[in-house]
Each structure stands twice: as structure tokens, then as C-alpha cells.
Amino acid sequence: MKKTSIVLSFAGLFLLAATMLSGCGASSTGTAGSGGASSLSPEPEVTFKDLQGNAVPIASLKGKVVLLNFWATWCEPCRGEIPILINLQKQYGDKGFTVLGAAMDDDGAKVVDPFVKTTQFNVGGQQKTMDYPIVLGSDKIASDFGGLIGMPTSFLITKDGKIAKKYMGALTEAQIQSDVQKQLGAS
């Protein structure tokens, strides 16, 4: 009897670990709301710091569609999706959209600022640095957004400050472009 319960316990732990890991690294998307604006949850009232230490309230971006991307310099999947984010900013930045990168590095601006200024990414055959706003995230802010199971984790926020979608894992270009276009077309 004891041996059976131990085997079942290990099987349960394995299943739990497999489930958690698939959510962290997969390119899965989930919606925060499934249709009408009334089912969308409001963004939390948080204030980030930019790399110079200035306050950046998320509410200051109302009127724009925002892709809030929690990332870190050491996170390989995060680095892999940065060219997609640079391209999104280039394509839709003048149409009422912005990417907001929230860096979750423990050493903050000391590590993030040089990374943002010097690290080049291949975007359509050209080497580019990150050209969208970067702020410093925190465990408190991440918690206000429901917590992070892993990185990257992104939130698509409507023009009126509601969370339309949450993406866990690296974004796919086709899906995020489609979702951004839908939000920009929404009134």
C-alpha cells in the first residue's frame, strides 16, 4: 500500500511539473476576456520606472494599444522575440500602438541600459537595437498583473486600458500581428 501511494505521489508531482513547464516555454496564448469589452479586466494601476528613473504610470498610455512585455536580458526566449517586438513597433507605432518592455533583471538599469543601447537584433536582414520604450518591472508589478509563471509573458492592453489577452511564452509573429490589428481596428 505504501509503495503504491509513493508511486502515485511521484506521478502526480511529475504531471504537475510537466504542466507548469509547458506553460512557461510554450507559445500559448490565453485571453483575459473572450469577446465584448465588458468581459475584459482593467489593467492594474501601476507605475514603472524608466531607465533614467522617471515614473511611467501605465495609465499614461491610455488611448494607445499597448503590448506590455515582461522580459529579462538573460532570458533566451525573450531575446528571440525581440526582433518581432521591434518590427511591431516599426509597423504600428504611428497608428496608436506601442510595445512597452518591462525588464525583470535583478540588477535593474545597471544591466538593462547597456543591453538596450548596444545589443543588436536581426530584423528583416538589418541589425537593430531595441527602439521601443523600456521600463523596469518588479515582483510587485508582476503580481499586480496576476504573477508571472515564466518569461516572456506579455499582455495586450486595449486603448481604454483593459487587458485583452495574456501571452505566456514567446510570441508568434502572425498571432500577435493579427491581435494588434484587431485592437487597432476596434473603436
N, C-alpha and C positions, 0 to 999 in steps of 0.2 A: 504493500500500500504506500509506504513512504517513497519507494523508488518511483512509482507512477506519478506521485504528486511533484517530485523533483523534476522529472522529465517534462511534465506539463508546465511547471513554472518556467523552465528554460525555454520551452517552445513559446510560451506567452511573451517572455522578455524578447526573444528573437523577433517575433511578429511585431511587437511594439517598436523595436529599434528599426526594423525594415520600413515600417510605416513612416516613422519620423524622418529617416534619411531620404526616402523617396520624395518627401515634401520639400526638403532643403535643396536638393540638387536638380530637381526636375524643372522643366519649363512649363509647369502647370499654371493655369490662371483660375482664379475664382472671382465671382462677382460679389461685391458688397451689397448690391441691390440687384434685383432681377427685372427691372423694367422701368416703370414710371418713376418720376423724380421723388414721389412721396415715399418710396421704399429705400431710398439712398440714405446712408447715415452721414451726419455732418462731420466735417473734418474737425479734429480736436483743436482747441485754441492753444497753439504752441508758438514759441518764439525761438528761432535758431540764432546762432552767431555766425556771421560770415568769417572769412579767413583773416580779416582785419579786426575782428572783434565787435563789429557793428551788429545791432539787433535786427533780425529779419523775421517779423511776425508772418506766419503762413497766411493770415488774413489779408496781408498787404498784396497778395497775388490774386485776390478775388477779381473776377472779370476776365481771367485767363484760364484756359485748360492747363492743368499742371500735372506733370508726371514726377512725383516725388520718389526718388530712387535712393534707398539706403544701401550703401556700398562701403568698401574699405580698400585701401591701397594694396593690401596683402591678399585680397580675395581674387583668385584666378577667374571664376565665372563672372565676377564684377568687371574685371578688366576686359573680358571677352565681349561684354555687351556695350562697353563704352563707345565703340565706333557706331553702333546703332543709335545711341543717345545723341552723339554729335550730329549724325545725319538727320535725326528727328528735329533737333533744334534748328538746323540749317533749313530744312524743308518747311517747317510750320512756325518758326519763331516770329515771323512778321504777320501771322494770321491769328494771333491771340493765344499762342501756346508757349509754354516754357518747360524745360526739364529743370528740376531742382535736385541736385545731387547732395545727399546728406551723408557725409563721411563719418564712419563709426570707428575710426582709428583711435586707440587709447592715447596716443601722443598728440592728437589734435593737429592744429595748424602747423606745428613744427615739422610734421611728416607730410601732411596733405598739401600744403602750399607749394613746396618744391616739386612734388609729384605732378600737380596740376599744371605748373608752369613749364615743366621740361619733358614729361613723358609723351611720346608721340604715338599715335594710333593710325593704322592704315584705314582710311575712309575713302572708298571708291578709287583706290590707287594713289591717293595723296596722303602724306604724313601730316596729321593734325593733332593739336593739343585739345584738351577739354575746353570748349568755348561756351559752356552754359554755366549758370550760377552754381557755385559750390558753397555749402554751409556745413557746419559741424553738428552732427547728430549727438544724441546722448541716450543712455539707457532709459531715462525718464521720458524723453520724447518718443522713443520707440515703444515704450509701454503705453503711452497715451494713444498710439495708433494700434494697440492690441498686441504689442510684442512682436519680436522677430524670432522665427524658428531658425532662420539662417539668412545668409546674404548671397546674392542680392535679393531684396524684397522691394517692390515698387507699388505705389498707389496712384491710380489715375483719378484726378480730382476735377470735378466739373467747374464751370465758370462761376457758379454760385456757392462754391465751397463745400460740395458734397462728395464723398468717396464713391466713385462709380465702380471701380474694380481694384482688387488686390492681386498682385502677381508674386508668386513665390518661386524663386529660381530665376535663371537667366531668361530674358525676354527673347521672343522670336520677332524678327523684323516685320513679317507680314501681319501678325496678330496685333502688335502694338500700333502699327500704322493704321490698320482698319479701325481700331478702337479710338485712336486720336481723331481720325477723320469723322467718325460718328459724333464724338463730343463737340468738335468744332462746328459741325453742321446742326447740332441741337440748338434750339432757341432758348 
